[in-house]
Amino acid sequence: MTKLERIEKEIEALDAQELRRFREWFEAFDAARWDSQIEADAASGKLDALGEKAITAHRAGRTRPL
């Protein structure tokens, strides 16, 4: 049995309250990981080309208000 399979079985065994708490924890954990990745990508310049493309499209009038 893999580590992931063991984790899945443990999650399946949680009662409703434990599952709710796990879900809340995992949402926060996942969001923090996502934020860290975006910050790292921004700091490394990985997003610069996308930003320039968006600014160019906006200046060319190819955007609309949200």
PDB file of N, CA, C and O in Angstrom:
ATOM      1  N   MET A   1       0.846  -1.172   0.000  1.00  0.00           N
ATOM      2  CA  MET A   1       0.000   0.000   0.000  1.00  0.00           C
ATOM      3  C   MET A   1       0.898   1.244   0.000  1.00  0.00           C
ATOM      4  O   MET A   1       1.850   1.340   0.774  1.00  0.00           O
ATOM      5  N   THR A   2       0.574   2.179  -0.876  1.00  0.00           N
ATOM      6  CA  THR A   2       1.375   3.395  -0.971  1.00  0.00           C
ATOM      7  C   THR A   2       1.004   4.370   0.153  1.00  0.00           C
ATOM      8  O   THR A   2      -0.017   4.221   0.824  1.00  0.00           O
ATOM      9  N   LYS A   3       1.847   5.345   0.326  1.00  0.00           N
ATOM     10  CA  LYS A   3       1.595   6.387   1.328  1.00  0.00           C
ATOM     11  C   LYS A   3       0.264   7.073   1.041  1.00  0.00           C
ATOM     12  O   LYS A   3      -0.520   7.322   1.957  1.00  0.00           O
ATOM     13  N   LEU A   4       0.009   7.378  -0.222  1.00  0.00           N
ATOM     14  CA  LEU A   4      -1.236   8.037  -0.600  1.00  0.00           C
ATOM     15  C   LEU A   4      -2.446   7.157  -0.299  1.00  0.00           C
ATOM     16  O   LEU A   4      -3.466   7.648   0.186  1.00  0.00           O
ATOM     17  N   GLU A   5      -2.339   5.888  -0.577  1.00  0.00           N
ATOM     18  CA  GLU A   5      -3.450   4.966  -0.286  1.00  0.00           C
ATOM     19  C   GLU A   5      -3.728   4.920   1.222  1.00  0.00           C
ATOM     20  O   GLU A   5      -4.886   4.858   1.635  1.00  0.00           O
ATOM     21  N   ARG A   6      -2.678   4.949   2.039  1.00  0.00           N
ATOM     22  CA  ARG A   6      -2.866   4.959   3.498  1.00  0.00           C
ATOM     23  C   ARG A   6      -3.566   6.245   3.936  1.00  0.00           C
ATOM     24  O   ARG A   6      -4.456   6.215   4.786  1.00  0.00           O
ATOM     25  N   ILE A   7      -3.163   7.361   3.358  1.00  0.00           N
ATOM     26  CA  ILE A   7      -3.784   8.645   3.706  1.00  0.00           C
ATOM     27  C   ILE A   7      -5.261   8.635   3.303  1.00  0.00           C
ATOM     28  O   ILE A   7      -6.121   9.081   4.063  1.00  0.00           O
ATOM     29  N   GLU A   8      -5.544   8.126   2.109  1.00  0.00           N
ATOM     30  CA  GLU A   8      -6.935   8.047   1.655  1.00  0.00           C
ATOM     31  C   GLU A   8      -7.787   7.231   2.623  1.00  0.00           C
ATOM     32  O   GLU A   8      -8.901   7.631   2.962  1.00  0.00           O
ATOM     33  N   LYS A   9      -7.267   6.093   3.064  1.00  0.00           N
ATOM     34  CA  LYS A   9      -8.012   5.247   4.012  1.00  0.00           C
ATOM     35  C   LYS A   9      -8.251   5.975   5.327  1.00  0.00           C
ATOM     36  O   LYS A   9      -9.336   5.884   5.902  1.00  0.00           O
ATOM     37  N   GLU A  10      -7.243   6.695   5.804  1.00  0.00           N
ATOM     38  CA  GLU A  10      -7.397   7.465   7.047  1.00  0.00           C
ATOM     39  C   GLU A  10      -8.468   8.543   6.877  1.00  0.00           C
ATOM     40  O   GLU A  10      -9.279   8.753   7.779  1.00  0.00           O
ATOM     41  N   ILE A  11      -8.479   9.217   5.747  1.00  0.00           N
ATOM     42  CA  ILE A  11      -9.477  10.255   5.506  1.00  0.00           C
ATOM     43  C   ILE A  11     -10.869   9.644   5.440  1.00  0.00           C
ATOM     44  O   ILE A  11     -11.820  10.204   5.986  1.00  0.00           O
ATOM     45  N   GLU A  12     -10.993   8.516   4.786  1.00  0.00           N
ATOM     46  CA  GLU A  12     -12.285   7.837   4.689  1.00  0.00           C
ATOM     47  C   GLU A  12     -12.817   7.453   6.070  1.00  0.00           C
ATOM     48  O   GLU A  12     -14.030   7.357   6.254  1.00  0.00           O
ATOM     49  N   ALA A  13     -11.944   7.235   7.026  1.00  0.00           N
ATOM     50  CA  ALA A  13     -12.343   6.807   8.364  1.00  0.00           C
ATOM     51  C   ALA A  13     -12.724   7.980   9.279  1.00  0.00           C
ATOM     52  O   ALA A  13     -13.205   7.753  10.389  1.00  0.00           O
ATOM     53  N   LEU A  14     -12.520   9.206   8.842  1.00  0.00           N
ATOM     54  CA  LEU A  14     -12.842  10.361   9.689  1.00  0.00           C
ATOM     55  C   LEU A  14     -14.345  10.506   9.866  1.00  0.00           C
ATOM     56  O   LEU A  14     -15.120  10.227   8.952  1.00  0.00           O
ATOM     57  N   ASP A  15     -14.748  10.947  11.058  1.00  0.00           N
ATOM     58  CA  ASP A  15     -16.166  11.248  11.248  1.00  0.00           C
ATOM     59  C   ASP A  15     -16.441  12.631  10.641  1.00  0.00           C
ATOM     60  O   ASP A  15     -15.520  13.303  10.177  1.00  0.00           O
ATOM     61  N   ALA A  16     -17.702  13.045  10.646  1.00  0.00           N
ATOM     62  CA  ALA A  16     -18.104  14.289   9.973  1.00  0.00           C
ATOM     63  C   ALA A  16     -17.350  15.514  10.502  1.00  0.00           C
ATOM     64  O   ALA A  16     -16.915  16.362   9.723  1.00  0.00           O
ATOM     65  N   GLN A  17     -17.201  15.602  11.816  1.00  0.00           N
ATOM     66  CA  GLN A  17     -16.510  16.763  12.396  1.00  0.00           C
ATOM     67  C   GLN A  17     -15.023  16.754  12.041  1.00  0.00           C
ATOM     68  O   GLN A  17     -14.456  17.792  11.700  1.00  0.00           O
ATOM     69  N   GLU A  18     -14.402  15.592  12.121  1.00  0.00           N
ATOM     70  CA  GLU A  18     -12.990  15.487  11.769  1.00  0.00           C
ATOM     71  C   GLU A  18     -12.777  15.802  10.286  1.00  0.00           C
ATOM     72  O   GLU A  18     -11.798  16.448   9.912  1.00  0.00           O
ATOM     73  N   LEU A  19     -13.697  15.342   9.457  1.00  0.00           N
ATOM     74  CA  LEU A  19     -13.590  15.607   8.026  1.00  0.00           C
ATOM     75  C   LEU A  19     -13.726  17.104   7.743  1.00  0.00           C
ATOM     76  O   LEU A  19     -13.008  17.643   6.901  1.00  0.00           O
ATOM     77  N   ARG A  20     -14.637  17.770   8.436  1.00  0.00           N
ATOM     78  CA  ARG A  20     -14.795  19.215   8.285  1.00  0.00           C
ATOM     79  C   ARG A  20     -13.511  19.928   8.676  1.00  0.00           C
ATOM     80  O   ARG A  20     -13.047  20.812   7.955  1.00  0.00           O
ATOM     81  N   ARG A  21     -12.926  19.548   9.822  1.00  0.00           N
ATOM     82  CA  ARG A  21     -11.683  20.165  10.275  1.00  0.00           C
ATOM     83  C   ARG A  21     -10.535  19.899   9.303  1.00  0.00           C
ATOM     84  O   ARG A  21      -9.722  20.781   9.027  1.00  0.00           O
ATOM     85  N   PHE A  22     -10.480  18.664   8.787  1.00  0.00           N
ATOM     86  CA  PHE A  22      -9.446  18.336   7.808  1.00  0.00           C
ATOM     87  C   PHE A  22      -9.614  19.172   6.546  1.00  0.00           C
ATOM     88  O   PHE A  22      -8.641  19.703   6.010  1.00  0.00           O
ATOM     89  N   ARG A  23     -10.850  19.285   6.075  1.00  0.00           N
ATOM     90  CA  ARG A  23     -11.120  20.064   4.867  1.00  0.00           C
ATOM     91  C   ARG A  23     -10.684  21.514   5.053  1.00  0.00           C
ATOM     92  O   ARG A  23     -10.065  22.093   4.161  1.00  0.00           O
ATOM     93  N   GLU A  24     -11.006  22.108   6.211  1.00  0.00           N
ATOM     94  CA  GLU A  24     -10.600  23.490   6.498  1.00  0.00           C
ATOM     95  C   GLU A  24      -9.078  23.614   6.521  1.00  0.00           C
ATOM     96  O   GLU A  24      -8.506  24.546   5.955  1.00  0.00           O
ATOM     97  N   TRP A  25      -8.439  22.658   7.186  1.00  0.00           N
ATOM     98  CA  TRP A  25      -6.972  22.678   7.248  1.00  0.00           C
ATOM     99  C   TRP A  25      -6.377  22.551   5.847  1.00  0.00           C
ATOM    100  O   TRP A  25      -5.462  23.293   5.489  1.00  0.00           O
ATOM    101  N   PHE A  26      -6.895  21.610   5.055  1.00  0.00           N
ATOM    102  CA  PHE A  26      -6.318  21.375   3.740  1.00  0.00           C
ATOM    103  C   PHE A  26      -6.523  22.571   2.819  1.00  0.00           C
ATOM    104  O   PHE A  26      -5.632  22.908   2.039  1.00  0.00           O
ATOM    105  N   GLU A  27      -7.678  23.215   2.897  1.00  0.00           N
ATOM    106  CA  GLU A  27      -7.910  24.418   2.089  1.00  0.00           C
ATOM    107  C   GLU A  27      -6.867  25.481   2.406  1.00  0.00           C
ATOM    108  O   GLU A  27      -6.295  26.084   1.497  1.00  0.00           O
ATOM    109  N   ALA A  28      -6.619  25.711   3.684  1.00  0.00           N
ATOM    110  CA  ALA A  28      -5.626  26.709   4.094  1.00  0.00           C
ATOM    111  C   ALA A  28      -4.218  26.284   3.658  1.00  0.00           C
ATOM    112  O   ALA A  28      -3.441  27.103   3.167  1.00  0.00           O
ATOM    113  N   PHE A  29      -3.905  25.027   3.837  1.00  0.00           N
ATOM    114  CA  PHE A  29      -2.605  24.479   3.440  1.00  0.00           C
ATOM    115  C   PHE A  29      -2.388  24.635   1.940  1.00  0.00           C
ATOM    116  O   PHE A  29      -1.333  25.096   1.505  1.00  0.00           O
ATOM    117  N   ASP A  30      -3.379  24.254   1.156  1.00  0.00           N
ATOM    118  CA  ASP A  30      -3.285  24.319  -0.295  1.00  0.00           C
ATOM    119  C   ASP A  30      -3.168  25.767  -0.771  1.00  0.00           C
ATOM    120  O   ASP A  30      -2.384  26.061  -1.673  1.00  0.00           O
ATOM    121  N   ALA A  31      -3.939  26.669  -0.172  1.00  0.00           N
ATOM    122  CA  ALA A  31      -3.879  28.086  -0.548  1.00  0.00           C
ATOM    123  C   ALA A  31      -2.495  28.665  -0.241  1.00  0.00           C
ATOM    124  O   ALA A  31      -1.952  29.432  -1.037  1.00  0.00           O
ATOM    125  N   ALA A  32      -1.934  28.305   0.896  1.00  0.00           N
ATOM    126  CA  ALA A  32      -0.605  28.802   1.265  1.00  0.00           C
ATOM    127  C   ALA A  32       0.447  28.288   0.284  1.00  0.00           C
ATOM    128  O   ALA A  32       1.342  29.036  -0.108  1.00  0.00           O
ATOM    129  N   ARG A  33       0.351  27.031  -0.111  1.00  0.00           N
ATOM    130  CA  ARG A  33       1.292  26.470  -1.096  1.00  0.00           C
ATOM    131  C   ARG A  33       1.172  27.203  -2.427  1.00  0.00           C
ATOM    132  O   ARG A  33       2.178  27.539  -3.053  1.00  0.00           O
ATOM    133  N   TRP A  34      -0.078  27.452  -2.859  1.00  0.00           N
ATOM    134  CA  TRP A  34      -0.334  28.157  -4.111  1.00  0.00           C
ATOM    135  C   TRP A  34       0.270  29.562  -4.045  1.00  0.00           C
ATOM    136  O   TRP A  34       0.959  29.991  -4.970  1.00  0.00           O
ATOM    137  N   ASP A  35       0.005  30.272  -2.945  1.00  0.00           N
ATOM    138  CA  ASP A  35       0.541  31.629  -2.779  1.00  0.00           C
ATOM    139  C   ASP A  35       2.066  31.623  -2.849  1.00  0.00           C
ATOM    140  O   ASP A  35       2.660  32.486  -3.495  1.00  0.00           O
ATOM    141  N   SER A  36       2.695  30.664  -2.194  1.00  0.00           N
ATOM    142  CA  SER A  36       4.162  30.565  -2.217  1.00  0.00           C
ATOM    143  C   SER A  36       4.679  30.341  -3.628  1.00  0.00           C
ATOM    144  O   SER A  36       5.685  30.928  -4.026  1.00  0.00           O
ATOM    145  N   GLN A  37       3.991  29.491  -4.385  1.00  0.00           N
ATOM    146  CA  GLN A  37       4.420  29.212  -5.758  1.00  0.00           C
ATOM    147  C   GLN A  37       4.276  30.456  -6.630  1.00  0.00           C
ATOM    148  O   GLN A  37       5.167  30.760  -7.422  1.00  0.00           O
ATOM    149  N   ILE A  38       3.163  31.178  -6.492  1.00  0.00           N
ATOM    150  CA  ILE A  38       2.959  32.401  -7.269  1.00  0.00           C
ATOM    151  C   ILE A  38       4.035  33.427  -6.914  1.00  0.00           C
ATOM    152  O   ILE A  38       4.606  34.067  -7.797  1.00  0.00           O
ATOM    153  N   GLU A  39       4.306  33.578  -5.623  1.00  0.00           N
ATOM    154  CA  GLU A  39       5.347  34.523  -5.190  1.00  0.00           C
ATOM    155  C   GLU A  39       6.705  34.143  -5.769  1.00  0.00           C
ATOM    156  O   GLU A  39       7.445  35.011  -6.233  1.00  0.00           O
ATOM    157  N   ALA A  40       7.035  32.873  -5.748  1.00  0.00           N
ATOM    158  CA  ALA A  40       8.316  32.414  -6.294  1.00  0.00           C
ATOM    159  C   ALA A  40       8.374  32.654  -7.801  1.00  0.00           C
ATOM    160  O   ALA A  40       9.398  33.095  -8.323  1.00  0.00           O
ATOM    161  N   ASP A  41       7.284  32.367  -8.493  1.00  0.00           N
ATOM    162  CA  ASP A  41       7.245  32.586  -9.937  1.00  0.00           C
ATOM    163  C   ASP A  41       7.376  34.070 -10.270  1.00  0.00           C
ATOM    164  O   ASP A  41       8.073  34.437 -11.215  1.00  0.00           O
ATOM    165  N   ALA A  42       6.713  34.913  -9.502  1.00  0.00           N
ATOM    166  CA  ALA A  42       6.792  36.362  -9.730  1.00  0.00           C
ATOM    167  C   ALA A  42       8.208  36.865  -9.466  1.00  0.00           C
ATOM    168  O   ALA A  42       8.741  37.654 -10.247  1.00  0.00           O
ATOM    169  N   ALA A  43       8.812  36.420  -8.387  1.00  0.00           N
ATOM    170  CA  ALA A  43      10.165  36.864  -8.028  1.00  0.00           C
ATOM    171  C   ALA A  43      11.202  36.408  -9.057  1.00  0.00           C
ATOM    172  O   ALA A  43      12.195  37.098  -9.289  1.00  0.00           O
ATOM    173  N   SER A  44      10.974  35.259  -9.666  1.00  0.00           N
ATOM    174  CA  SER A  44      11.936  34.728 -10.633  1.00  0.00           C
ATOM    175  C   SER A  44      11.763  35.330 -12.021  1.00  0.00           C
ATOM    176  O   SER A  44      12.590  35.107 -12.905  1.00  0.00           O
ATOM    177  N   GLY A  45      10.680  36.102 -12.216  1.00  0.00           N
ATOM    178  CA  GLY A  45      10.434  36.693 -13.524  1.00  0.00           C
ATOM    179  C   GLY A  45       9.625  35.804 -14.451  1.00  0.00           C
ATOM    180  O   GLY A  45       9.396  36.145 -15.611  1.00  0.00           O
ATOM    181  N   LYS A  46       9.198  34.669 -13.934  1.00  0.00           N
ATOM    182  CA  LYS A  46       8.463  33.708 -14.745  1.00  0.00           C
ATOM    183  C   LYS A  46       7.144  34.273 -15.283  1.00  0.00           C
ATOM    184  O   LYS A  46       6.648  33.822 -16.316  1.00  0.00           O
ATOM    185  N   LEU A  47       6.581  35.258 -14.583  1.00  0.00           N
ATOM    186  CA  LEU A  47       5.285  35.817 -14.976  1.00  0.00           C
ATOM    187  C   LEU A  47       5.413  37.110 -15.775  1.00  0.00           C
ATOM    188  O   LEU A  47       4.407  37.674 -16.205  1.00  0.00           O
ATOM    189  N   ASP A  48       6.629  37.577 -15.973  1.00  0.00           N
ATOM    190  CA  ASP A  48       6.836  38.857 -16.652  1.00  0.00           C
ATOM    191  C   ASP A  48       6.232  38.878 -18.052  1.00  0.00           C
ATOM    192  O   ASP A  48       5.578  39.852 -18.423  1.00  0.00           O
ATOM    193  N   ALA A  49       6.437  37.834 -18.827  1.00  0.00           N
ATOM    194  CA  ALA A  49       5.923  37.796 -20.197  1.00  0.00           C
ATOM    195  C   ALA A  49       4.403  37.857 -20.209  1.00  0.00           C
ATOM    196  O   ALA A  49       3.812  38.524 -21.057  1.00  0.00           O
ATOM    197  N   LEU A  50       3.772  37.163 -19.271  1.00  0.00           N
ATOM    198  CA  LEU A  50       2.310  37.213 -19.200  1.00  0.00           C
ATOM    199  C   LEU A  50       1.820  38.604 -18.832  1.00  0.00           C
ATOM    200  O   LEU A  50       0.830  39.087 -19.382  1.00  0.00           O
ATOM    201  N   GLY A  51       2.510  39.242 -17.909  1.00  0.00           N
ATOM    202  CA  GLY A  51       2.152  40.601 -17.517  1.00  0.00           C
ATOM    203  C   GLY A  51       2.282  41.569 -18.677  1.00  0.00           C
ATOM    204  O   GLY A  51       1.403  42.401 -18.900  1.00  0.00           O
ATOM    205  N   GLU A  52       3.372  41.464 -19.415  1.00  0.00           N
ATOM    206  CA  GLU A  52       3.572  42.340 -20.573  1.00  0.00           C
ATOM    207  C   GLU A  52       2.505  42.104 -21.636  1.00  0.00           C
ATOM    208  O   GLU A  52       2.011  43.050 -22.249  1.00  0.00           O
ATOM    209  N   LYS A  53       2.155  40.853 -21.847  1.00  0.00           N
ATOM    210  CA  LYS A  53       1.118  40.520 -22.825  1.00  0.00           C
ATOM    211  C   LYS A  53      -0.224  41.140 -22.417  1.00  0.00           C
ATOM    212  O   LYS A  53      -0.947  41.662 -23.266  1.00  0.00           O
ATOM    213  N   ALA A  54      -0.556  41.085 -21.139  1.00  0.00           N
ATOM    214  CA  ALA A  54      -1.809  41.657 -20.645  1.00  0.00           C
ATOM    215  C   ALA A  54      -1.805  43.181 -20.775  1.00  0.00           C
ATOM    216  O   ALA A  54      -2.802  43.775 -21.185  1.00  0.00           O
ATOM    217  N   ILE A  55      -0.697  43.800 -20.431  1.00  0.00           N
ATOM    218  CA  ILE A  55      -0.594  45.270 -20.537  1.00  0.00           C
ATOM    219  C   ILE A  55      -0.710  45.698 -21.999  1.00  0.00           C
ATOM    220  O   ILE A  55      -1.386  46.681 -22.305  1.00  0.00           O
ATOM    221  N   THR A  56      -0.063  44.977 -22.891  1.00  0.00           N
ATOM    222  CA  THR A  56      -0.133  45.285 -24.319  1.00  0.00           C
ATOM    223  C   THR A  56      -1.572  45.164 -24.822  1.00  0.00           C
ATOM    224  O   THR A  56      -2.045  46.029 -25.559  1.00  0.00           O
ATOM    225  N   ALA A  57      -2.259  44.111 -24.434  1.00  0.00           N
ATOM    226  CA  ALA A  57      -3.656  43.923 -24.841  1.00  0.00           C
ATOM    227  C   ALA A  57      -4.533  45.041 -24.299  1.00  0.00           C
ATOM    228  O   ALA A  57      -5.416  45.537 -25.000  1.00  0.00           O
ATOM    229  N   HIS A  58      -4.295  45.435 -23.063  1.00  0.00           N
ATOM    230  CA  HIS A  58      -5.087  46.516 -22.461  1.00  0.00           C
ATOM    231  C   HIS A  58      -4.854  47.838 -23.196  1.00  0.00           C
ATOM    232  O   HIS A  58      -5.804  48.550 -23.519  1.00  0.00           O
ATOM    233  N   ARG A  59      -3.610  48.152 -23.451  1.00  0.00           N
ATOM    234  CA  ARG A  59      -3.282  49.401 -24.155  1.00  0.00           C
ATOM    235  C   ARG A  59      -3.847  49.415 -25.573  1.00  0.00           C
ATOM    236  O   ARG A  59      -4.140  50.478 -26.120  1.00  0.00           O
ATOM    237  N   ALA A  60      -3.997  48.238 -26.159  1.00  0.00           N
ATOM    238  CA  ALA A  60      -4.535  48.137 -27.521  1.00  0.00           C
ATOM    239  C   ALA A  60      -6.062  48.130 -27.526  1.00  0.00           C
ATOM    240  O   ALA A  60      -6.685  48.021 -28.581  1.00  0.00           O
ATOM    241  N   GLY A  61      -6.667  48.248 -26.323  1.00  0.00           N
ATOM    242  CA  GLY A  61      -8.129  48.293 -26.238  1.00  0.00           C
ATOM    243  C   GLY A  61      -8.795  46.935 -26.336  1.00  0.00           C
ATOM    244  O   GLY A  61      -9.989  46.853 -26.625  1.00  0.00           O
ATOM    245  N   ARG A  62      -8.056  45.882 -26.105  1.00  0.00           N
ATOM    246  CA  ARG A  62      -8.627  44.520 -26.189  1.00  0.00           C
ATOM    247  C   ARG A  62      -9.080  43.980 -24.845  1.00  0.00           C
ATOM    248  O   ARG A  62      -9.176  42.767 -24.661  1.00  0.00           O
ATOM    249  N   THR A  63      -9.358  44.866 -23.914  1.00  0.00           N
ATOM    250  CA  THR A  63      -9.867  44.446 -22.605  1.00  0.00           C
ATOM    251  C   THR A  63     -11.197  45.135 -22.362  1.00  0.00           C
ATOM    252  O   THR A  63     -11.579  46.056 -23.083  1.00  0.00           O
ATOM    253  N   ARG A  64     -11.889  44.677 -21.343  1.00  0.00           N
ATOM    254  CA  ARG A  64     -13.153  45.306 -20.973  1.00  0.00           C
ATOM    255  C   ARG A  64     -13.261  45.342 -19.456  1.00  0.00           C
ATOM    256  O   ARG A  64     -12.647  44.524 -18.770  1.00  0.00           O
ATOM    257  N   PRO A  65     -14.030  46.276 -18.933  1.00  0.00           N
ATOM    258  CA  PRO A  65     -14.170  46.363 -17.468  1.00  0.00           C
ATOM    259  C   PRO A  65     -14.833  45.089 -16.916  1.00  0.00           C
ATOM    260  O   PRO A  65     -15.659  44.462 -17.580  1.00  0.00           O
ATOM    261  N   LEU A  66     -14.458  44.736 -15.719  1.00  0.00           N
ATOM    262  CA  LEU A  66     -15.076  43.572 -15.063  1.00  0.00           C
ATOM    263  C   LEU A  66     -16.403  43.942 -14.461  1.00  0.00           C
ATOM    264  O   LEU A  66     -17.069  43.095 -13.867  1.00  0.00           O
TER     265      LEU A  66
END
